[in-house]
Amino acid sequence: MLLKFFRGTVPMVIITIGAIFIALWAQLFFTGPAASGNTVYGVPMPMFGVLENLTGRGTMAADIVAMVICTALIMMITVLNTSHFFIIERTFIPALVFILLIAILPQYQALNPVLPAAFFAVNAIRRMLDSYRKQGMAYNFFDAGIFMGTGSLFYANLIWLGTVVIIGCIIIRGINIKETALALLGLATPYIIMFGLYYALGYNPGELLSLIHSNLFAANPAPAPSKFAIATLSVVAVAAIFSLVHVLMFNKARNIKSRKTFSLLIWMFFITICVYVFVPSASFEIIWILGIPTCYFIAQWFVFSRKRMLPEAFFILLLLSAVLAQVIYVLQ
């Protein structure tokens, strides 16, 4: 069975996942990036604008940078579990699930604002979890706020997930006014620095404010995914609900840190959905962020479900859907 193989931690599993990742990103070098510097993002946020200027728009350099950032993101997704051990099994399945989820929407497999923002979001979660049972004042939430704030300078809607940092502070450390204030200061710090740079370099800070407002509240004209992608995402949504229920049922058997971690991920999951539903500038590109908690929920279900046939069937369906999505995208 495929899941039994991927639950292992032998080098062959890593090699196979790497091969799947490369195969599912190969279309980028044949079709050209559809999302790199895509006009659906309007005028890019400052940090993504700098990155885009360095790599060029729709260039080979942009493609390579996108794959490098995605590789780093996938490694962080794996390290997050292996270092904090909240799934209670060392496994590479979260990384594999994340790769397959992203591959369902190949138009977003390119250098786009959400990709680096997702990397910063994972690092924010890591810093929050590092504060568990830390004696004295935990400055981790200041760091987490900086990560979220910096990520939002690539993709503005990540700033809404600053609420996850505040909630994480309460979940992990309890109600602590000083640490909450540090989290808010961390969120604001990248913007304070950016406004200072605008002023020091002779630019109008009002233009930056207008740019942020546009990226947060302007309607996103991104084209809707294909019918095939929507059908697959519907199946993924059902599986996510199954896995979330499984997480909640299994939660009582966990240690305290694992419960707190999954509680934080659940908040991240629902806040991201709310951003997609209620914020006009958010579109399907947000799967890069939504995929982070979802891959852990589904991995938990894959690893510990007593009914092996259903997870196995869904995994095969997800794998085939990712492959078909890539083929359809290349041929269209």
C-alpha positions as CSV (number, residue, x, y, z in Angstrom):
1,M,0.0,0.0,0.0
2,L,1.3,3.5,-0.9
3,L,0.5,5.1,2.4
4,K,2.4,2.4,4.3
5,F,5.5,3.1,2.1
6,F,5.3,6.9,2.6
7,R,4.8,6.5,6.4
8,G,8.4,5.3,6.5
9,T,11.4,7.4,7.0
10,V,14.0,5.5,5.0
11,P,16.0,7.5,2.3
12,M,13.9,6.0,-0.5
13,V,10.9,7.8,0.8
14,I,12.7,11.1,0.7
15,I,14.0,10.4,-2.8
16,T,10.5,9.4,-4.0
17,I,8.9,12.5,-2.5
18,G,11.6,14.6,-4.2
19,A,11.0,13.0,-7.5
20,I,7.2,13.6,-7.2
21,F,7.9,17.3,-6.3
22,I,10.2,17.7,-9.4
23,A,7.8,15.9,-11.7
24,L,4.8,18.1,-10.5
25,W,6.8,21.3,-11.0
26,A,8.3,20.3,-14.4
27,Q,5.4,22.0,-16.3
28,L,6.7,25.4,-15.1
29,F,9.7,25.1,-17.5
30,F,7.5,24.1,-20.4
31,T,4.4,26.4,-20.1
32,G,6.0,29.5,-18.5
33,P,4.8,30.8,-15.2
34,A,1.2,32.0,-15.1
35,A,1.4,33.5,-11.7
36,S,4.9,35.1,-11.6
37,G,4.3,38.8,-11.5
38,N,0.7,38.1,-12.5
39,T,-1.4,41.2,-13.0
40,V,-4.1,39.6,-10.8
41,Y,-2.0,40.9,-7.8
42,G,-2.1,44.4,-9.1
43,V,0.9,46.5,-8.1
44,P,2.9,44.1,-5.9
45,M,3.7,44.7,-2.2
46,P,7.1,46.2,-1.7
47,M,9.1,43.1,-0.8
48,F,7.6,41.1,-3.7
49,G,8.3,44.0,-6.0
50,V,12.0,43.9,-5.0
51,L,12.1,40.1,-5.5
52,E,10.4,40.4,-8.9
53,N,12.9,43.1,-9.9
54,L,15.8,40.9,-9.0
55,T,14.5,37.8,-10.9
56,G,12.6,39.4,-13.7
57,R,9.1,38.6,-14.7
58,G,8.5,35.2,-16.3
59,T,12.2,34.4,-16.5
60,M,14.1,31.2,-15.8
61,A,15.6,32.9,-12.7
62,A,12.1,33.4,-11.4
63,D,11.2,29.8,-11.9
64,I,14.3,28.6,-10.1
65,V,13.8,31.0,-7.2
66,A,10.2,29.8,-6.9
67,M,11.3,26.1,-6.7
68,V,14.0,27.0,-4.2
69,I,11.6,28.9,-1.9
70,C,9.0,26.1,-2.3
71,T,11.7,23.5,-1.3
72,A,12.6,25.5,1.8
73,L,8.9,25.8,2.7
74,I,8.4,22.0,2.3
75,M,11.5,21.4,4.5
76,M,10.1,23.7,7.1
77,I,6.8,21.9,7.1
78,T,8.6,18.7,7.8
79,V,11.0,20.2,10.4
80,L,8.0,21.7,12.3
81,N,6.6,18.3,13.0
82,T,9.9,16.5,13.6
83,S,11.1,19.1,16.0
84,H,7.8,19.5,18.0
85,F,6.5,16.0,17.3
86,F,2.8,17.0,17.5
87,I,1.6,14.3,15.1
88,I,3.4,11.8,17.4
89,E,5.1,10.1,14.5
90,R,8.1,11.2,12.5
91,T,6.8,11.2,9.0
92,F,7.2,13.0,5.7
93,I,3.6,12.7,4.8
94,P,2.7,16.4,5.6
95,A,5.3,17.6,3.1
96,L,3.9,15.1,0.4
97,V,0.3,16.1,1.0
98,F,1.3,19.8,0.8
99,I,3.0,19.2,-2.6
100,L,0.0,17.4,-3.9
101,L,-2.5,20.1,-2.7
102,I,-0.5,22.9,-4.4
103,A,-0.2,20.8,-7.6
104,I,-4.0,20.8,-8.0
105,L,-3.8,24.5,-9.0
106,P,-0.7,24.6,-11.3
107,Q,-1.4,28.2,-12.3
108,Y,-0.1,29.2,-8.8
109,Q,3.0,27.0,-9.0
110,A,5.3,29.9,-9.9
111,L,7.0,32.8,-8.2
112,N,4.0,34.6,-6.7
113,P,3.5,36.8,-3.6
114,V,1.9,34.0,-1.4
115,L,4.9,31.6,-1.8
116,P,7.4,33.6,0.3
117,A,4.6,34.7,2.6
118,A,3.8,31.1,3.4
119,F,7.4,30.4,4.2
120,F,7.3,33.3,6.8
121,A,4.0,32.0,8.2
122,V,5.5,28.5,8.9
123,N,8.5,30.2,10.6
124,A,6.1,32.3,12.7
125,I,4.3,29.1,13.9
126,R,7.7,27.5,14.7
127,R,8.7,30.5,16.8
128,M,5.4,30.4,18.7
129,L,5.8,26.7,19.5
130,D,9.4,27.2,20.7
131,S,7.9,29.3,23.5
132,Y,6.2,26.4,25.2
133,R,7.2,26.1,28.9
134,K,9.8,28.8,28.4
135,Q,10.7,30.4,31.7
136,G,10.3,34.2,32.1
137,M,9.3,36.6,29.3
138,A,9.0,34.8,25.9
139,Y,10.2,37.1,23.1
140,N,9.2,34.4,20.6
141,F,5.9,36.2,19.9
142,F,7.8,39.3,18.9
143,D,9.8,37.2,16.5
144,A,6.6,35.5,15.2
145,G,5.0,38.9,14.7
146,I,8.0,40.0,12.7
147,F,7.7,36.9,10.5
148,M,4.0,37.5,9.9
149,G,4.5,41.2,9.3
150,T,7.5,40.6,6.9
151,G,5.5,38.0,5.0
152,S,2.6,40.4,4.6
153,L,5.0,42.8,2.8
154,F,5.1,40.1,0.1
155,Y,1.4,39.2,0.3
156,A,-0.7,41.8,2.1
157,N,-3.5,39.4,3.3
158,L,-1.0,37.5,5.5
159,I,-1.4,40.5,7.9
160,W,-4.9,39.1,8.8
161,L,-3.1,36.0,10.2
162,G,-1.5,38.3,12.7
163,T,-4.5,37.3,14.8
164,V,-3.0,33.8,14.8
165,V,0.0,35.2,16.6
166,I,-2.2,36.8,19.3
167,I,-4.3,33.7,19.7
168,G,-1.1,31.5,19.8
169,C,0.2,33.7,22.6
170,I,-3.0,33.0,24.6
171,I,-3.1,29.3,23.7
172,I,0.5,28.5,24.5
173,R,1.3,31.0,27.2
174,G,-2.0,32.1,28.6
175,I,-3.2,35.7,28.9
176,N,-0.1,37.8,29.2
177,I,-0.4,41.5,28.3
178,K,3.3,42.1,27.9
179,E,3.8,39.2,25.5
180,T,0.7,40.1,23.6
181,A,2.0,43.7,23.3
182,L,5.4,42.3,22.0
183,A,3.5,40.3,19.4
184,L,1.7,43.4,18.2
185,L,5.0,45.3,18.2
186,G,6.5,42.5,16.1
187,L,3.7,42.8,13.6
188,A,4.1,46.5,13.3
189,T,8.0,46.6,13.2
190,P,8.4,45.6,9.4
191,Y,5.9,48.3,8.5
192,I,7.6,50.9,10.7
193,I,10.9,50.0,9.0
194,M,9.4,50.1,5.5
195,F,7.7,53.5,6.1
196,G,11.1,54.8,7.4
197,L,12.9,53.5,4.3
198,Y,10.3,55.2,2.0
199,Y,10.8,58.5,3.9
200,A,14.6,58.2,4.0
201,L,14.9,57.4,0.3
202,G,12.7,60.3,-0.7
203,Y,9.6,58.4,-1.6
204,N,6.1,59.5,-0.5
205,P,5.0,57.3,2.4
206,G,1.4,58.0,1.4
207,E,2.1,55.9,-1.8
208,L,3.0,53.0,0.4
209,L,-0.2,53.4,2.4
210,S,-2.2,53.5,-0.8
211,L,-0.4,50.4,-2.1
212,I,-1.2,48.5,1.1
213,H,-4.8,49.5,1.0
214,S,-5.1,48.4,-2.6
215,N,-3.5,45.0,-1.9
216,L,-5.9,44.5,1.0
217,F,-9.2,45.7,-0.3
218,A,-9.2,45.9,-4.1
219,A,-11.2,43.1,-5.8
220,N,-9.0,40.3,-7.2
221,P,-9.8,39.6,-10.8
222,A,-8.0,36.3,-10.8
223,P,-9.6,33.8,-13.2
224,A,-11.6,30.9,-11.6
225,P,-9.9,27.5,-11.6
226,S,-10.9,24.8,-14.0
227,K,-13.9,22.6,-13.4
228,F,-11.6,19.8,-12.8
229,A,-9.7,21.8,-10.1
230,I,-12.9,22.8,-8.4
231,A,-14.1,19.2,-8.3
232,T,-10.8,18.1,-6.9
233,L,-10.8,20.9,-4.3
234,S,-14.3,19.8,-3.3
235,V,-13.1,16.3,-2.6
236,V,-10.1,17.8,-0.7
237,A,-12.5,19.9,1.4
238,V,-14.5,16.8,2.4
239,A,-11.2,15.0,3.3
240,A,-10.1,18.1,5.3
241,I,-13.4,17.9,7.2
242,F,-12.9,14.2,7.9
243,S,-9.3,14.8,9.0
244,L,-10.3,17.8,11.2
245,V,-13.0,15.6,12.9
246,H,-10.3,12.9,13.4
247,V,-7.9,15.5,14.9
248,L,-10.6,16.7,17.4
249,M,-11.5,13.1,18.3
250,F,-7.9,12.2,18.8
251,N,-7.1,15.4,20.7
252,K,-7.8,14.0,24.2
253,A,-5.2,11.3,23.8
254,R,-2.4,13.8,23.0
255,N,0.0,15.4,25.3
256,I,-0.6,19.1,26.3
257,K,1.8,20.5,23.7
258,S,0.3,18.5,20.8
259,R,-3.2,19.7,21.8
260,K,-2.0,23.3,21.9
261,T,-0.3,22.9,18.5
262,F,-3.3,21.5,16.8
263,S,-5.5,24.1,18.4
264,L,-3.2,26.8,16.9
265,L,-3.4,25.1,13.5
266,I,-7.2,24.9,13.7
267,W,-7.4,28.6,14.3
268,M,-5.0,29.2,11.4
269,F,-7.2,27.0,9.2
270,F,-10.5,28.8,10.0
271,I,-9.0,32.4,9.9
272,T,-7.5,31.7,6.5
273,I,-10.9,30.5,5.3
274,C,-12.5,33.7,6.6
275,V,-9.9,35.7,4.8
276,Y,-10.7,33.9,1.5
277,V,-14.5,34.4,2.1
278,F,-14.6,38.0,3.3
279,V,-11.6,39.8,1.9
280,P,-12.1,40.8,-1.7
281,S,-8.4,40.7,-2.6
282,A,-8.0,37.1,-1.5
283,S,-8.5,34.4,-4.2
284,F,-7.4,30.7,-4.8
285,E,-3.8,31.7,-4.3
286,I,-4.4,31.5,-0.6
287,I,-4.2,27.7,-0.9
288,W,-0.4,28.2,-0.2
289,I,-1.4,29.3,3.3
290,L,-4.4,27.1,3.8
291,G,-2.4,24.1,2.8
292,I,-0.1,24.4,5.8
293,P,-2.6,23.4,8.5
294,T,-4.5,21.2,6.1
295,C,-1.5,19.0,5.3
296,Y,-1.0,18.3,9.0
297,F,-4.7,17.4,9.5
298,I,-4.7,15.0,6.6
299,A,-1.3,13.6,7.6
300,Q,-2.7,12.9,11.1
301,W,-5.7,11.1,9.5
302,F,-3.5,9.1,7.2
303,V,-1.2,8.0,10.0
304,F,-3.7,7.1,12.7
305,S,-7.0,6.2,11.0
306,R,-8.1,2.7,11.9
307,K,-10.1,2.4,8.6
308,R,-7.1,2.1,6.2
309,M,-9.1,1.8,3.0
310,L,-10.6,5.3,3.0
311,P,-7.4,7.2,3.6
312,E,-5.6,5.0,1.0
313,A,-8.3,5.7,-1.5
314,F,-8.2,9.4,-0.9
315,F,-4.4,9.5,-1.1
316,I,-4.5,7.7,-4.5
317,L,-7.2,10.1,-5.7
318,L,-5.2,13.1,-4.6
319,L,-2.0,11.8,-6.3
320,L,-3.9,11.1,-9.6
321,S,-5.7,14.5,-9.4
322,A,-2.4,16.3,-9.0
323,V,-0.9,14.5,-12.0
324,L,-4.0,15.1,-14.1
325,A,-4.1,18.7,-13.2
326,Q,-0.6,19.2,-14.5
327,V,-1.3,17.3,-17.7
328,I,-4.4,19.3,-18.4
329,Y,-2.6,22.6,-17.7
330,V,0.2,21.7,-20.1
331,L,-2.2,20.6,-22.9
332,Q,-4.6,23.5,-22.7
